């Protein structure tokens, strides 16, 4: 649901001038709230809570909330083993640097973990596609190869590494650089499907490497997050409701995904598909792929009239994804960015306070996965509720309501917006929907 534009806030010249006189001290980095399903492996203070240092301890330190490593540190190794998982972390390295992330290493003392397990390479020195940043070192070449910007020195970068059975994928700054499958890659078949995780030291002659915001999510069969249950493996357990958007829209369950459009296309008749099950406090994982121009949403605690706390899926100019909107509950909106017509973003206008945007506006291309499915995660607790939302791992929205607007429990729902602004023939898609109920 697109919210109305709000007038820009005004600041006095005197206030700005006064702020310029105050000395600025850079605070230590603090991990953002961990998204539902993930557990932090580093609290910004103690390396050895979750890792064992295998090299010189003096080569490892915590500086300003991040892990800092020099040459001679060998690696730090997780205390636990992991099989199927998603690992997310940030890293940066000095010029001509060499380091890496070890995964599925069978032993904590393996002398060549890039051979016994796998290494996701970090390097901004000249290397071929099978040994450059984001490659599975010596096993699978990157495709596409990272850009110079994505391998840049002295800059924070983000890895998302997914292991599921015989497949391993690597995203660098949001771009899928590796999608390796042992069915197509013989080198992978003899390597273990479970093992330890390691962060390598700075492995060149002179320089450093740093790590922060390290978190992991174990996976169940089929890629469902551990502790969650799937709501979208089939078309059972959902029904359409009549709302101000229309009689329900046209929904089909295709290849494990819900596809929604107006019924008939271009008619203006939309609607909402809701779960039969009612939920109170819970966490949600859902992936969405809207066509450009679509105005849609993900409903939390929806009533049978469609009143809810909505996570916007407004993939159009002036829109937003993962902001929070009061659907039938006051029309408030919580969004710290808005989309431009060219699919870049600008600062958003809230009429409810939100957290600052966690990334620079110019880095939107590292956050949104154009033409692909994008992951939204959410948590809703209490009533009046607190609602948080994440987009592809980035904490986007935080809202603490001050009044009770709807009942304590309601459905998860997905929307096709009514009206003539929905492009004729456009669709919105949702898949891999899973929930975890929370104890009060």
Buried (B, 14 or more C-beta within 10 A) or exposed (E): BBBEEEEEEEEEEEEEEEEEEEEEEEEEBEBBEBBBBBEBBBBBEEBEEBBBBBBEEEBBBBEEBBBBBBBBBBBBBBEEBBBBBBBBBBBBBBEBBBBBBBBBBBBBEBEEBBBBBBBBBBBBBEBEBBBBBBBBBBBBBBEEBBEEEBBBEEEBBBBBBBBBBBBBBBBBBBBBBBBBEBEEBEEBEEBBBBBBBBBBBBBBEEBBBBBBBBBBBBBBEEBBBEBBEBBBBEEEEBBBBEBEBBBBBBBEBEEBBBBBBBBEBEBBBBBBBBBEBBBBBBBBBBBBBBBBBBBBBBBBBBBBBBBBBBBBBBBBBBBBBBBBBBBBBBEBBBBBBBBBEEBEBEEBBBBBEBBEBBBEEEBBBBBBBEEEBBBBBBBBBBBEBBBBBBBBBBBBBBBEBEEEBBEBBBBBBBBBBBEEEBBEEBBBBBBBBBBBBBEE
